[in-house]
Amino acid sequence: MSGVRPETAAPRGGSASRGGAGTRGATGARGATGARSGAARGANRAGGEERALTSVAAGDRFRGEEPEHIPRLWHVTLSVSGARAPLTEVRRALEQLAHDHPFLLTSRYADDHAEIRYWEEARDLHDAAAVALRLWGEHRQTAGLPPWEIVGLEVIDRATYHQRIAAGYGPAPATPVGVHPF
């Protein structure tokens, strides 16, 4: 609001903390809460001045709305490897993992390694990576996954993923979802 400091502005829908008889306590014509007398408001508008609807400077954010607190989508590629296992058991285990966790996009496998790709919603890269690093170990028993170790992890944000696809890198968006051999 032009000419009004945030600490003197009235709460939305309430009355102003000061301003006298001419102060409007309800929302004004443009949606901003008035905190000055009607004469002062009219004088500013008569001069061609537009009032901002908020007292927060451009680019600033309200508390609790910083980007680090808003979940984002991260594309995760988890690579695992280990001793050879029967292909039918590897496939069945990956299918069980996908059934238990439908967020998995695609899994590729061989008898001694596998790659899992999926989207993770997390506050930041650290949280997405932490979840990814726990995925294989936490579900080894329930899904019957081979006792392989994690040998690779890539976590990228959504914008980077789409830039790579547009540039012709990475899996094509038409890659079939599901469990497939390499």
NORWO-V497112 format. One line per field, one symbol per residue. ss: DSSP state (h for helix, s for strand, l for the rest). phi: phi as a letter, one per 30 degrees, with the letter a starting at -180 (. if undefined). psi: psi as a letter, one per 20 degrees, with the letter a starting at -180 (. if undefined). A space follows every 50 residues. Layout:
ss: ???
phi: ???
psi: ???
This chain:
ss: lllllhhhllllllllllllllslllslllllslllshhhhhhhhhllll llllllllllllllllhhhllsssssssssslllllhhhhhhhhhhhhhh lllsssssslllssssssssssllhhhhhhhhhhhhhhlhhhhlllllss ssssssshhhhhhhhhlllllllllllssssl
phi: .dicdedcdddeiccddakidddcdcdddcjcddbbdedddddddddidc cddbcddejdbdeicdedccebcbccbccbaldebeeddddedddddddd bddddabcbbdbaabcbacbcadaeedddddddcedddceddciddddcd cabbbbddddeddddddiciddededdkcbdd
psi: ppjpqhiiqqqpiaqqiriahjppirpahjiqpqjrqhggghgghhjjpp pqiqjpqpirqqqijqhiipqrppppoppqqaqqqphhhgggghhgghgh niipgqpqqaijrrppprppprgrhggghggghhggghjgghikqqlrqp iqppoqrgggghggghijqrqqhjppqapqq.
